[in-house]
């Protein structure tokens, strides 16, 4: 049982890491992209849009953290 718990903790730490909001944002962008594809509305515009969404998800916490510091 100890190995199962350690395995679960590893994957939680690997996927979620330091900030759970990034993990939720990535999952949301990917699920939205998959929903658009399943609805039959996907096209060549979808991949760049999902890519920009992922960049935004990663950039927002960095921008928020930098805003609190005075230079």
mmCIF file as Biopython writes it, N, C-alpha, C and O atoms, coordinates in Angstrom:
data_model
#
loop_
_atom_site.group_PDB
_atom_site.id
_atom_site.type_symbol
_atom_site.label_atom_id
_atom_site.label_alt_id
_atom_site.label_comp_id
_atom_site.label_asym_id
_atom_site.label_entity_id
_atom_site.label_seq_id
_atom_site.pdbx_PDB_ins_code
_atom_site.Cartn_x
_atom_site.Cartn_y
_atom_site.Cartn_z
_atom_site.occupancy
_atom_site.B_iso_or_equiv
_atom_site.auth_seq_id
_atom_site.auth_asym_id
_atom_site.pdbx_PDB_model_num
ATOM 1   N N  . UNK A ? 1  ? 0.825   -1.195 0.000   1.0 0.0 1  A 1 
ATOM 2   C CA . UNK A ? 1  ? 0.000   0.000  0.000   1.0 0.0 1  A 1 
ATOM 3   C C  . UNK A ? 1  ? 0.868   1.258  0.000   1.0 0.0 1  A 1 
ATOM 4   O O  . UNK A ? 1  ? 0.504   2.281  -0.579  1.0 0.0 1  A 1 
ATOM 5   N N  . UNK A ? 2  ? 2.003   1.163  0.649   1.0 0.0 2  A 1 
ATOM 6   C CA . UNK A ? 2  ? 2.897   2.314  0.743   1.0 0.0 2  A 1 
ATOM 7   C C  . UNK A ? 2  ? 3.378   2.747  -0.641  1.0 0.0 2  A 1 
ATOM 8   O O  . UNK A ? 2  ? 3.540   3.937  -0.909  1.0 0.0 2  A 1 
ATOM 9   N N  . UNK A ? 3  ? 3.603   1.764  -1.517  1.0 0.0 3  A 1 
ATOM 10  C CA . UNK A ? 3  ? 4.068   2.075  -2.870  1.0 0.0 3  A 1 
ATOM 11  C C  . UNK A ? 3  ? 2.980   2.751  -3.699  1.0 0.0 3  A 1 
ATOM 12  O O  . UNK A ? 3  ? 3.266   3.614  -4.529  1.0 0.0 3  A 1 
ATOM 13  N N  . UNK A ? 4  ? 1.752   2.358  -3.471  1.0 0.0 4  A 1 
ATOM 14  C CA . UNK A ? 4  ? 0.631   2.971  -4.196  1.0 0.0 4  A 1 
ATOM 15  C C  . UNK A ? 4  ? 0.489   4.438  -3.787  1.0 0.0 4  A 1 
ATOM 16  O O  . UNK A ? 4  ? 0.275   5.303  -4.636  1.0 0.0 4  A 1 
ATOM 17  N N  . UNK A ? 5  ? 0.606   4.710  -2.513  1.0 0.0 5  A 1 
ATOM 18  C CA . UNK A ? 5  ? 0.515   6.086  -2.024  1.0 0.0 5  A 1 
ATOM 19  C C  . UNK A ? 5  ? 1.688   6.915  -2.555  1.0 0.0 5  A 1 
ATOM 20  O O  . UNK A ? 5  ? 1.504   8.058  -2.974  1.0 0.0 5  A 1 
ATOM 21  N N  . UNK A ? 6  ? 2.876   6.343  -2.536  1.0 0.0 6  A 1 
ATOM 22  C CA . UNK A ? 6  ? 4.048   7.058  -3.060  1.0 0.0 6  A 1 
ATOM 23  C C  . UNK A ? 6  ? 3.900   7.326  -4.553  1.0 0.0 6  A 1 
ATOM 24  O O  . UNK A ? 6  ? 4.273   8.397  -5.031  1.0 0.0 6  A 1 
ATOM 25  N N  . UNK A ? 7  ? 3.360   6.364  -5.287  1.0 0.0 7  A 1 
ATOM 26  C CA . UNK A ? 7  ? 3.124   6.534  -6.717  1.0 0.0 7  A 1 
ATOM 27  C C  . UNK A ? 7  ? 2.122   7.660  -6.967  1.0 0.0 7  A 1 
ATOM 28  O O  . UNK A ? 7  ? 2.328   8.487  -7.855  1.0 0.0 7  A 1 
ATOM 29  N N  . UNK A ? 8  ? 1.053   7.694  -6.197  1.0 0.0 8  A 1 
ATOM 30  C CA . UNK A ? 8  ? 0.052   8.760  -6.329  1.0 0.0 8  A 1 
ATOM 31  C C  . UNK A ? 8  ? 0.624   10.123 -5.991  1.0 0.0 8  A 1 
ATOM 32  O O  . UNK A ? 8  ? 0.344   11.103 -6.682  1.0 0.0 8  A 1 
ATOM 33  N N  . UNK A ? 9  ? 1.422   10.197 -4.938  1.0 0.0 9  A 1 
ATOM 34  C CA . UNK A ? 9  ? 2.043   11.476 -4.565  1.0 0.0 9  A 1 
ATOM 35  C C  . UNK A ? 9  ? 3.020   11.964 -5.637  1.0 0.0 9  A 1 
ATOM 36  O O  . UNK A ? 9  ? 3.104   13.159 -5.920  1.0 0.0 9  A 1 
ATOM 37  N N  . UNK A ? 10 ? 3.762   11.011 -6.230  1.0 0.0 10 A 1 
ATOM 38  C CA . UNK A ? 10 ? 4.677   11.391 -7.294  1.0 0.0 10 A 1 
ATOM 39  C C  . UNK A ? 10 ? 3.920   12.030 -8.454  1.0 0.0 10 A 1 
ATOM 40  O O  . UNK A ? 10 ? 4.291   13.105 -8.926  1.0 0.0 10 A 1 
ATOM 41  N N  . UNK A ? 11 ? 2.857   11.366 -8.911  1.0 0.0 11 A 1 
ATOM 42  C CA . UNK A ? 11 ? 2.119   11.893 -10.064 1.0 0.0 11 A 1 
ATOM 43  C C  . UNK A ? 11 ? 1.418   13.199 -9.737  1.0 0.0 11 A 1 
ATOM 44  O O  . UNK A ? 11 ? 1.334   14.078 -10.595 1.0 0.0 11 A 1 
ATOM 45  N N  . UNK A ? 12 ? 0.909   13.351 -8.513  1.0 0.0 12 A 1 
ATOM 46  C CA . UNK A ? 12 ? 0.306   14.623 -8.113  1.0 0.0 12 A 1 
ATOM 47  C C  . UNK A ? 12 ? 1.355   15.724 -8.150  1.0 0.0 12 A 1 
ATOM 48  O O  . UNK A ? 12 ? 1.101   16.800 -8.692  1.0 0.0 12 A 1 
ATOM 49  N N  . UNK A ? 13 ? 2.521   15.472 -7.585  1.0 0.0 13 A 1 
ATOM 50  C CA . UNK A ? 13 ? 3.581   16.471 -7.576  1.0 0.0 13 A 1 
ATOM 51  C C  . UNK A ? 13 ? 4.092   16.745 -8.987  1.0 0.0 13 A 1 
ATOM 52  O O  . UNK A ? 13 ? 4.437   17.882 -9.305  1.0 0.0 13 A 1 
ATOM 53  N N  . UNK A ? 14 ? 4.145   15.726 -9.830  1.0 0.0 14 A 1 
ATOM 54  C CA . UNK A ? 14 ? 4.619   15.890 -11.206 1.0 0.0 14 A 1 
ATOM 55  C C  . UNK A ? 14 ? 3.643   16.717 -12.033 1.0 0.0 14 A 1 
ATOM 56  O O  . UNK A ? 14 ? 4.068   17.587 -12.794 1.0 0.0 14 A 1 
ATOM 57  N N  . UNK A ? 15 ? 2.353   16.465 -11.900 1.0 0.0 15 A 1 
ATOM 58  C CA . UNK A ? 15 ? 1.351   17.164 -12.703 1.0 0.0 15 A 1 
ATOM 59  C C  . UNK A ? 15 ? 1.029   18.534 -12.127 1.0 0.0 15 A 1 
ATOM 60  O O  . UNK A ? 15 ? 1.014   19.523 -12.859 1.0 0.0 15 A 1 
ATOM 61  N N  . UNK A ? 16 ? 0.777   18.605 -10.848 1.0 0.0 16 A 1 
ATOM 62  C CA . UNK A ? 16 ? 0.376   19.870 -10.234 1.0 0.0 16 A 1 
ATOM 63  C C  . UNK A ? 16 ? 1.591   20.736 -9.927  1.0 0.0 16 A 1 
ATOM 64  O O  . UNK A ? 16 ? 1.575   21.937 -10.200 1.0 0.0 16 A 1 
ATOM 65  N N  . UNK A ? 17 ? 2.626   20.159 -9.374  1.0 0.0 17 A 1 
ATOM 66  C CA . UNK A ? 17 ? 3.846   20.908 -9.091  1.0 0.0 17 A 1 
ATOM 67  C C  . UNK A ? 17 ? 3.647   21.964 -8.020  1.0 0.0 17 A 1 
ATOM 68  O O  . UNK A ? 17 ? 3.023   21.714 -6.989  1.0 0.0 17 A 1 
ATOM 69  N N  . UNK A ? 18 ? 4.183   23.140 -8.275  1.0 0.0 18 A 1 
ATOM 70  C CA . UNK A ? 18 ? 4.140   24.216 -7.289  1.0 0.0 18 A 1 
ATOM 71  C C  . UNK A ? 18 ? 2.829   24.997 -7.302  1.0 0.0 18 A 1 
ATOM 72  O O  . UNK A ? 18 ? 2.414   25.517 -6.266  1.0 0.0 18 A 1 
ATOM 73  N N  . UNK A ? 19 ? 2.182   25.086 -8.437  1.0 0.0 19 A 1 
ATOM 74  C CA . UNK A ? 19 ? 1.001   25.941 -8.547  1.0 0.0 19 A 1 
ATOM 75  C C  . UNK A ? 19 ? -0.148  25.159 -9.178  1.0 0.0 19 A 1 
ATOM 76  O O  . UNK A ? 19 ? -0.092  24.811 -10.357 1.0 0.0 19 A 1 
ATOM 77  N N  . UNK A ? 20 ? -1.175  24.887 -8.403  1.0 0.0 20 A 1 
ATOM 78  C CA . UNK A ? 20 ? -2.306  24.118 -8.902  1.0 0.0 20 A 1 
ATOM 79  C C  . UNK A ? 20 ? -3.091  24.901 -9.947  1.0 0.0 20 A 1 
ATOM 80  O O  . UNK A ? 20 ? -3.777  24.303 -10.775 1.0 0.0 20 A 1 
ATOM 81  N N  . UNK A ? 21 ? -3.000  26.233 -9.922  1.0 0.0 21 A 1 
ATOM 82  C CA . UNK A ? 21 ? -3.754  27.033 -10.888 1.0 0.0 21 A 1 
ATOM 83  C C  . UNK A ? 21 ? -3.240  26.832 -12.305 1.0 0.0 21 A 1 
ATOM 84  O O  . UNK A ? 21 ? -4.019  26.876 -13.257 1.0 0.0 21 A 1 
ATOM 85  N N  . UNK A ? 22 ? -1.942  26.614 -12.456 1.0 0.0 22 A 1 
ATOM 86  C CA . UNK A ? 22 ? -1.392  26.345 -13.790 1.0 0.0 22 A 1 
ATOM 87  C C  . UNK A ? 22 ? -1.918  25.005 -14.294 1.0 0.0 22 A 1 
ATOM 88  O O  . UNK A ? 22 ? -2.290  24.887 -15.462 1.0 0.0 22 A 1 
ATOM 89  N N  . UNK A ? 23 ? -1.951  23.997 -13.426 1.0 0.0 23 A 1 
ATOM 90  C CA . UNK A ? 23 ? -2.462  22.686 -13.838 1.0 0.0 23 A 1 
ATOM 91  C C  . UNK A ? 23 ? -3.924  22.768 -14.252 1.0 0.0 23 A 1 
ATOM 92  O O  . UNK A ? 23 ? -4.323  22.157 -15.244 1.0 0.0 23 A 1 
ATOM 93  N N  . UNK A ? 24 ? -4.716  23.510 -13.509 1.0 0.0 24 A 1 
ATOM 94  C CA . UNK A ? 24 ? -6.132  23.673 -13.858 1.0 0.0 24 A 1 
ATOM 95  C C  . UNK A ? 24 ? -6.273  24.455 -15.155 1.0 0.0 24 A 1 
ATOM 96  O O  . UNK A ? 24 ? -7.120  24.125 -15.985 1.0 0.0 24 A 1 
ATOM 97  N N  . UNK A ? 25 ? -5.461  25.481 -15.341 1.0 0.0 25 A 1 
ATOM 98  C CA . UNK A ? 25 ? -5.516  26.266 -16.577 1.0 0.0 25 A 1 
ATOM 99  C C  . UNK A ? 25 ? -5.142  25.443 -17.795 1.0 0.0 25 A 1 
ATOM 100 O O  . UNK A ? 25 ? -5.798  25.537 -18.832 1.0 0.0 25 A 1 
ATOM 101 N N  . UNK A ? 26 ? -4.095  24.638 -17.682 1.0 0.0 26 A 1 
ATOM 102 C CA . UNK A ? 26 ? -3.683  23.782 -18.804 1.0 0.0 26 A 1 
ATOM 103 C C  . UNK A ? 26 ? -4.780  22.782 -19.132 1.0 0.0 26 A 1 
ATOM 104 O O  . UNK A ? 26 ? -5.111  22.582 -20.300 1.0 0.0 26 A 1 
ATOM 105 N N  . UNK A ? 27 ? -5.344  22.153 -18.110 1.0 0.0 27 A 1 
ATOM 106 C CA . UNK A ? 27 ? -6.424  21.190 -18.336 1.0 0.0 27 A 1 
ATOM 107 C C  . UNK A ? 27 ? -7.631  21.873 -18.983 1.0 0.0 27 A 1 
ATOM 108 O O  . UNK A ? 27 ? -8.268  21.293 -19.863 1.0 0.0 27 A 1 
ATOM 109 N N  . UNK A ? 28 ? -7.947  23.080 -18.563 1.0 0.0 28 A 1 
ATOM 110 C CA . UNK A ? 28 ? -9.088  23.806 -19.125 1.0 0.0 28 A 1 
ATOM 111 C C  . UNK A ? 28 ? -8.865  24.129 -20.595 1.0 0.0 28 A 1 
ATOM 112 O O  . UNK A ? 28 ? -9.765  23.943 -21.415 1.0 0.0 28 A 1 
ATOM 113 N N  . UNK A ? 29 ? -7.675  24.610 -20.933 1.0 0.0 29 A 1 
ATOM 114 C CA . UNK A ? 29 ? -7.385  24.940 -22.333 1.0 0.0 29 A 1 
ATOM 115 C C  . UNK A ? 29 ? -7.433  23.691 -23.195 1.0 0.0 29 A 1 
ATOM 116 O O  . UNK A ? 29 ? -7.990  23.724 -24.292 1.0 0.0 29 A 1 
ATOM 117 N N  . UNK A ? 30 ? -6.863  22.592 -22.724 1.0 0.0 30 A 1 
ATOM 118 C CA . UNK A ? 30 ? -6.861  21.357 -23.508 1.0 0.0 30 A 1 
ATOM 119 C C  . UNK A ? 30 ? -8.261  20.771 -23.661 1.0 0.0 30 A 1 
ATOM 120 O O  . UNK A ? 30 ? -8.605  20.277 -24.734 1.0 0.0 30 A 1 
ATOM 121 N N  . UNK A ? 31 ? -9.069  20.819 -22.608 1.0 0.0 31 A 1 
ATOM 122 C CA . UNK A ? 31 ? -10.447 20.322 -22.699 1.0 0.0 31 A 1 
ATOM 123 C C  . UNK A ? 31 ? -11.275 21.194 -23.630 1.0 0.0 31 A 1 
ATOM 124 O O  . UNK A ? 31 ? -12.099 20.679 -24.386 1.0 0.0 31 A 1 
ATOM 125 N N  . UNK A ? 32 ? -11.069 22.503 -23.588 1.0 0.0 32 A 1 
ATOM 126 C CA . UNK A ? 32 ? -11.786 23.395 -24.500 1.0 0.0 32 A 1 
ATOM 127 C C  . UNK A ? 32 ? -11.405 23.107 -25.952 1.0 0.0 32 A 1 
ATOM 128 O O  . UNK A ? 32 ? -12.272 23.086 -26.826 1.0 0.0 32 A 1 
ATOM 129 N N  . UNK A ? 33 ? -10.128 22.887 -26.211 1.0 0.0 33 A 1 
ATOM 130 C CA . UNK A ? 33 ? -9.690  22.542 -27.557 1.0 0.0 33 A 1 
ATOM 131 C C  . UNK A ? 33 ? -10.278 21.226 -28.027 1.0 0.0 33 A 1 
ATOM 132 O O  . UNK A ? 33 ? -10.692 21.102 -29.179 1.0 0.0 33 A 1 
ATOM 133 N N  . UNK A ? 34 ? -10.317 20.238 -27.136 1.0 0.0 34 A 1 
ATOM 134 C CA . UNK A ? 34 ? -10.907 18.945 -27.492 1.0 0.0 34 A 1 
ATOM 135 C C  . UNK A ? 34 ? -12.400 19.071 -27.741 1.0 0.0 34 A 1 
ATOM 136 O O  . UNK A ? 34 ? -12.936 18.415 -28.634 1.0 0.0 34 A 1 
ATOM 137 N N  . UNK A ? 35 ? -13.074 19.903 -26.966 1.0 0.0 35 A 1 
ATOM 138 C CA . UNK A ? 35 ? -14.512 20.109 -27.165 1.0 0.0 35 A 1 
ATOM 139 C C  . UNK A ? 35 ? -14.789 20.767 -28.509 1.0 0.0 35 A 1 
ATOM 140 O O  . UNK A ? 35 ? -15.762 20.420 -29.178 1.0 0.0 35 A 1 
ATOM 141 N N  . UNK A ? 36 ? -13.947 21.708 -28.911 1.0 0.0 36 A 1 
ATOM 142 C CA . UNK A ? 36 ? -14.119 22.354 -30.217 1.0 0.0 36 A 1 
ATOM 143 C C  . UNK A ? 36 ? -13.919 21.344 -31.337 1.0 0.0 36 A 1 
ATOM 144 O O  . UNK A ? 36 ? -14.653 21.361 -32.325 1.0 0.0 36 A 1 
ATOM 145 N N  . UNK A ? 37 ? -12.934 20.467 -31.193 1.0 0.0 37 A 1 
ATOM 146 C CA . UNK A ? 37 ? -12.701 19.435 -32.205 1.0 0.0 37 A 1 
ATOM 147 C C  . UNK A ? 37 ? -13.882 18.464 -32.272 1.0 0.0 37 A 1 
ATOM 148 O O  . UNK A ? 37 ? -14.338 18.113 -33.360 1.0 0.0 37 A 1 
ATOM 149 N N  . UNK A ? 38 ? -14.370 18.035 -31.119 1.0 0.0 38 A 1 
ATOM 150 C CA . UNK A ? 38 ? -15.487 17.092 -31.095 1.0 0.0 38 A 1 
ATOM 151 C C  . UNK A ? 38 ? -16.774 17.717 -31.631 1.0 0.0 38 A 1 
ATOM 152 O O  . UNK A ? 38 ? -17.638 17.009 -32.147 1.0 0.0 38 A 1 
ATOM 153 N N  . UNK A ? 39 ? -16.904 19.031 -31.512 1.0 0.0 39 A 1 
ATOM 154 C CA . UNK A ? 39 ? -18.082 19.715 -32.045 1.0 0.0 39 A 1 
ATOM 155 C C  . UNK A ? 39 ? -17.984 19.890 -33.553 1.0 0.0 39 A 1 
ATOM 156 O O  . UNK A ? 39 ? -18.939 20.336 -34.189 1.0 0.0 39 A 1 
ATOM 157 N N  . UNK A ? 40 ? -16.846 19.545 -34.125 1.0 0.0 40 A 1 
ATOM 158 C CA . UNK A ? 40 ? -16.678 19.641 -35.572 1.0 0.0 40 A 1 
ATOM 159 C C  . UNK A ? 40 ? -16.334 21.032 -36.068 1.0 0.0 40 A 1 
ATOM 160 O O  . UNK A ? 40 ? -16.451 21.312 -37.261 1.0 0.0 40 A 1 
ATOM 161 N N  . UNK A ? 41 ? -15.910 21.909 -35.165 1.0 0.0 41 A 1 
ATOM 162 C CA . UNK A ? 41 ? -15.593 23.279 -35.550 1.0 0.0 41 A 1 
ATOM 163 C C  . UNK A ? 41 ? -14.099 23.529 -35.640 1.0 0.0 41 A 1 
ATOM 164 O O  . UNK A ? 41 ? -13.673 24.662 -35.865 1.0 0.0 41 A 1 
ATOM 165 N N  . UNK A ? 42 ? -13.294 22.479 -35.467 1.0 0.0 42 A 1 
ATOM 166 C CA . UNK A ? 42 ? -11.844 22.647 -35.506 1.0 0.0 42 A 1 
ATOM 167 C C  . UNK A ? 42 ? -11.359 22.974 -36.906 1.0 0.0 42 A 1 
ATOM 168 O O  . UNK A ? 42 ? -11.966 22.584 -37.903 1.0 0.0 42 A 1 
ATOM 169 N N  . UNK A ? 43 ? -10.277 23.684 -36.955 1.0 0.0 43 A 1 
ATOM 170 C CA . UNK A ? 43 ? -9.672  24.045 -38.220 1.0 0.0 43 A 1 
ATOM 171 C C  . UNK A ? 43 ? -8.212  24.368 -38.002 1.0 0.0 43 A 1 
ATOM 172 O O  . UNK A ? 43 ? -7.647  24.086 -36.945 1.0 0.0 43 A 1 
ATOM 173 N N  . UNK A ? 44 ? -7.614  24.959 -39.008 1.0 0.0 44 A 1 
ATOM 174 C CA . UNK A ? 44 ? -6.191  25.281 -38.882 1.0 0.0 44 A 1 
ATOM 175 C C  . UNK A ? 44 ? -5.941  26.419 -37.903 1.0 0.0 44 A 1 
ATOM 176 O O  . UNK A ? 44 ? -4.791  26.672 -37.544 1.0 0.0 44 A 1 
ATOM 177 N N  . UNK A ? 45 ? -6.959  27.094 -37.475 1.0 0.0 45 A 1 
ATOM 178 C CA . UNK A ? 45 ? -6.829  28.188 -36.516 1.0 0.0 45 A 1 
ATOM 179 C C  . UNK A ? 45 ? -6.767  27.676 -35.076 1.0 0.0 45 A 1 
ATOM 180 O O  . UNK A ? 45 ? -6.359  28.410 -34.176 1.0 0.0 45 A 1 
ATOM 181 N N  . UNK A ? 46 ? -7.169  26.419 -34.853 1.0 0.0 46 A 1 
ATOM 182 C CA . UNK A ? 46 ? -7.303  25.923 -33.483 1.0 0.0 46 A 1 
ATOM 183 C C  . UNK A ? 46 ? -5.955  25.697 -32.795 1.0 0.0 46 A 1 
ATOM 184 O O  . UNK A ? 46 ? -5.803  26.042 -31.623 1.0 0.0 46 A 1 
ATOM 185 N N  . UNK A ? 47 ? -4.985  25.129 -33.493 1.0 0.0 47 A 1 
ATOM 186 C CA . UNK A ? 47 ? -3.686  24.847 -32.863 1.0 0.0 47 A 1 
ATOM 187 C C  . UNK A ? 47 ? -2.992  26.123 -32.371 1.0 0.0 47 A 1 
ATOM 188 O O  . UNK A ? 47 ? -2.506  26.144 -31.240 1.0 0.0 47 A 1 
ATOM 189 N N  . UNK A ? 48 ? -2.929  27.196 -33.190 1.0 0.0 48 A 1 
ATOM 190 C CA . UNK A ? 48 ? -2.327  28.420 -32.650 1.0 0.0 48 A 1 
ATOM 191 C C  . UNK A ? 48 ? -3.120  29.021 -31.493 1.0 0.0 48 A 1 
ATOM 192 O O  . UNK A ? 48 ? -2.542  29.604 -30.576 1.0 0.0 48 A 1 
ATOM 193 N N  . UNK A ? 49 ? -4.441  28.878 -31.539 1.0 0.0 49 A 1 
ATOM 194 C CA . UNK A ? 49 ? -5.262  29.412 -30.452 1.0 0.0 49 A 1 
ATOM 195 C C  . UNK A ? 49 ? -5.013  28.662 -29.145 1.0 0.0 49 A 1 
ATOM 196 O O  . UNK A ? 49 ? -4.898  29.278 -28.086 1.0 0.0 49 A 1 
ATOM 197 N N  . UNK A ? 50 ? -4.929  27.338 -29.221 1.0 0.0 50 A 1 
ATOM 198 C CA . UNK A ? 50 ? -4.634  26.540 -28.024 1.0 0.0 50 A 1 
ATOM 199 C C  . UNK A ? 50 ? -3.219  26.842 -27.539 1.0 0.0 50 A 1 
ATOM 200 O O  . UNK A ? 50 ? -2.983  26.925 -26.333 1.0 0.0 50 A 1 
ATOM 201 N N  . UNK A ? 51 ? -2.284  27.007 -28.457 1.0 0.0 51 A 1 
ATOM 202 C CA . UNK A ? 51 ? -0.916  27.363 -28.065 1.0 0.0 51 A 1 
ATOM 203 C C  . UNK A ? 51 ? -0.849  28.700 -27.349 1.0 0.0 51 A 1 
ATOM 204 O O  . UNK A ? 51 ? -0.159  28.838 -26.339 1.0 0.0 51 A 1 
ATOM 205 N N  . UNK A ? 52 ? -1.569  29.686 -27.874 1.0 0.0 52 A 1 
ATOM 206 C CA . UNK A ? 52 ? -1.603  30.993 -27.200 1.0 0.0 52 A 1 
ATOM 207 C C  . UNK A ? 52 ? -2.268  30.893 -25.829 1.0 0.0 52 A 1 
ATOM 208 O O  . UNK A ? 52 ? -1.859  31.565 -24.882 1.0 0.0 52 A 1 
ATOM 209 N N  . UNK A ? 53 ? -3.295  30.049 -25.732 1.0 0.0 53 A 1 
ATOM 210 C CA . UNK A ? 53 ? -3.942  29.847 -24.432 1.0 0.0 53 A 1 
ATOM 211 C C  . UNK A ? 53 ? -2.995  29.240 -23.416 1.0 0.0 53 A 1 
ATOM 212 O O  . UNK A ? 53 ? -2.994  29.632 -22.249 1.0 0.0 53 A 1 
ATOM 213 N N  . UNK A ? 54 ? -2.183  28.278 -23.857 1.0 0.0 54 A 1 
ATOM 214 C CA . UNK A ? 54 ? -1.221  27.661 -22.941 1.0 0.0 54 A 1 
ATOM 215 C C  . UNK A ? 54 ? -0.145  28.651 -22.514 1.0 0.0 54 A 1 
ATOM 216 O O  . UNK A ? 54 ? 0.252   28.677 -21.349 1.0 0.0 54 A 1 
ATOM 217 N N  . UNK A ? 55 ? 0.327   29.462 -23.450 1.0 0.0 55 A 1 
ATOM 218 C CA . UNK A ? 55 ? 1.324   30.481 -23.097 1.0 0.0 55 A 1 
ATOM 219 C C  . UNK A ? 55 ? 0.731   31.460 -22.092 1.0 0.0 55 A 1 
ATOM 220 O O  . UNK A ? 55 ? 1.407   31.864 -21.146 1.0 0.0 55 A 1 
ATOM 221 N N  . UNK A ? 56 ? -0.514  31.841 -22.289 1.0 0.0 56 A 1 
ATOM 222 C CA . UNK A ? 56 ? -1.178  32.760 -21.370 1.0 0.0 56 A 1 
ATOM 223 C C  . UNK A ? 56 ? -1.315  32.140 -19.984 1.0 0.0 56 A 1 
ATOM 224 O O  . UNK A ? 56 ? -1.107  32.814 -18.975 1.0 0.0 56 A 1 
ATOM 225 N N  . UNK A ? 57 ? -1.664  30.863 -19.935 1.0 0.0 57 A 1 
ATOM 226 C CA . UNK A ? 57 ? -1.807  30.179 -18.643 1.0 0.0 57 A 1 
ATOM 227 C C  . UNK A ? 57 ? -0.481  30.170 -17.885 1.0 0.0 57 A 1 
ATOM 228 O O  . UNK A ? 57 ? -0.466  30.330 -16.664 1.0 0.0 57 A 1 
ATOM 229 N N  . UNK A ? 58 ? 0.627   29.984 -18.597 1.0 0.0 58 A 1 
ATOM 230 C CA . UNK A ? 58 ? 1.929   29.981 -17.931 1.0 0.0 58 A 1 
ATOM 231 C C  . UNK A ? 58 ? 2.425   31.392 -17.611 1.0 0.0 58 A 1 
ATOM 232 O O  . UNK A ? 58 ? 3.160   31.577 -16.641 1.0 0.0 58 A 1 
ATOM 233 N N  . UNK A ? 59 ? 2.038   32.380 -18.402 1.0 0.0 59 A 1 
ATOM 234 C CA . UNK A ? 59 ? 2.559   33.738 -18.215 1.0 0.0 59 A 1 
ATOM 235 C C  . UNK A ? 59 ? 1.835   34.504 -17.114 1.0 0.0 59 A 1 
ATOM 236 O O  . UNK A ? 59 ? 2.453   35.321 -16.432 1.0 0.0 59 A 1 
ATOM 237 N N  . UNK A ? 60 ? 0.556   34.263 -16.927 1.0 0.0 60 A 1 
ATOM 238 C CA . UNK A ? 60 ? -0.192  35.038 -15.936 1.0 0.0 60 A 1 
ATOM 239 C C  . UNK A ? 60 ? 0.349   34.918 -14.519 1.0 0.0 60 A 1 
ATOM 240 O O  . UNK A ? 60 ? 0.482   35.945 -13.855 1.0 0.0 60 A 1 
ATOM 241 N N  . UNK A ? 61 ? 0.669   33.728 -14.011 1.0 0.0 61 A 1 
ATOM 242 C CA . UNK A ? 61 ? 1.237   33.677 -12.657 1.0 0.0 61 A 1 
ATOM 243 C C  . UNK A ? 61 ? 2.589   34.392 -12.547 1.0 0.0 61 A 1 
ATOM 244 O O  . UNK A ? 61 ? 2.899   34.975 -11.507 1.0 0.0 61 A 1 
ATOM 245 N N  . UNK A ? 62 ? 3.378   34.350 -13.597 1.0 0.0 62 A 1 
ATOM 246 C CA . UNK A ? 62 ? 4.669   35.045 -13.578 1.0 0.0 62 A 1 
ATOM 247 C C  . UNK A ? 62 ? 4.442   36.555 -13.520 1.0 0.0 62 A 1 
ATOM 248 O O  . UNK A ? 62 ? 5.116   37.260 -12.769 1.0 0.0 62 A 1 
ATOM 249 N N  . UNK A ? 63 ? 3.505   37.040 -14.302 1.0 0.0 63 A 1 
ATOM 250 C CA . UNK A ? 63 ? 3.204   38.476 -14.290 1.0 0.0 63 A 1 
ATOM 251 C C  . UNK A ? 63 ? 2.623   38.904 -12.954 1.0 0.0 63 A 1 
ATOM 252 O O  . UNK A ? 63 ? 2.948   39.979 -12.450 1.0 0.0 63 A 1 
ATOM 253 N N  . UNK A ? 64 ? 1.762   38.068 -12.374 1.0 0.0 64 A 1 
ATOM 254 C CA . UNK A ? 64 ? 1.190   38.387 -11.069 1.0 0.0 64 A 1 
ATOM 255 C C  . UNK A ? 64 ? 2.265   38.444 -9.996  1.0 0.0 64 A 1 
ATOM 256 O O  . UNK A ? 64 ? 2.232   39.325 -9.136  1.0 0.0 64 A 1 
ATOM 257 N N  . UNK A ? 65 ? 3.211   37.528 -10.030 1.0 0.0 65 A 1 
ATOM 258 C CA . UNK A ? 65 ? 4.278   37.490 -9.037  1.0 0.0 65 A 1 
ATOM 259 C C  . UNK A ? 65 ? 5.198   38.700 -9.173  1.0 0.0 65 A 1 
ATOM 260 O O  . UNK A ? 65 ? 5.676   39.231 -8.171  1.0 0.0 65 A 1 
ATOM 261 N N  . UNK A ? 66 ? 5.446   39.133 -10.397 1.0 0.0 66 A 1 
ATOM 262 C CA . UNK A ? 66 ? 6.316   40.281 -10.620 1.0 0.0 66 A 1 
ATOM 263 C C  . UNK A ? 66 ? 5.671   41.599 -10.268 1.0 0.0 66 A 1 
ATOM 264 O O  . UNK A ? 66 ? 6.362   42.567 -9.952  1.0 0.0 66 A 1 
ATOM 265 N N  . UNK A ? 67 ? 4.350   41.647 -10.317 1.0 0.0 67 A 1 
ATOM 266 C CA . UNK A ? 67 ? 3.651   42.884 -10.025 1.0 0.0 67 A 1 
ATOM 267 C C  . UNK A ? 67 ? 3.780   43.295 -8.563  1.0 0.0 67 A 1 
ATOM 268 O O  . UNK A ? 67 ? 3.762   44.486 -8.254  1.0 0.0 67 A 1 
ATOM 269 N N  . UNK A ? 68 ? 3.908   42.335 -7.667  1.0 0.0 68 A 1 
ATOM 270 C CA . UNK A ? 68 ? 3.975   42.642 -6.243  1.0 0.0 68 A 1 
ATOM 271 C C  . UNK A ? 68 ? 5.338   43.171 -5.798  1.0 0.0 68 A 1 
ATOM 272 O O  . UNK A ? 68 ? 5.466   43.678 -4.684  1.0 0.0 68 A 1 
ATOM 273 N N  . UNK A ? 69 ? 6.340   43.062 -6.641  1.0 0.0 69 A 1 
ATOM 274 C CA . UNK A ? 69 ? 7.689   43.499 -6.258  1.0 0.0 69 A 1 
ATOM 275 C C  . UNK A ? 69 ? 7.979   44.886 -6.801  1.0 0.0 69 A 1 
ATOM 276 O O  . UNK A ? 69 ? 7.689   45.192 -7.958  1.0 0.0 69 A 1 
ATOM 277 N N  . UNK A ? 70 ? 8.551   45.711 -5.955  1.0 0.0 70 A 1 
ATOM 278 C CA . UNK A ? 70 ? 8.938   47.054 -6.381  1.0 0.0 70 A 1 
ATOM 279 C C  . UNK A ? 70 ? 10.411  47.053 -6.773  1.0 0.0 70 A 1 
ATOM 280 O O  . UNK A ? 70 ? 11.244  46.502 -6.054  1.0 0.0 70 A 1 
ATOM 281 N N  . UNK A ? 71 ? 10.731  47.655 -7.892  1.0 0.0 71 A 1 
ATOM 282 C CA . UNK A ? 71 ? 12.118  47.687 -8.347  1.0 0.0 71 A 1 
ATOM 283 C C  . UNK A ? 71 ? 12.808  48.947 -7.890  1.0 0.0 71 A 1 
ATOM 284 O O  . UNK A ? 71 ? 13.987  49.146 -8.182  1.0 0.0 71 A 1 
#
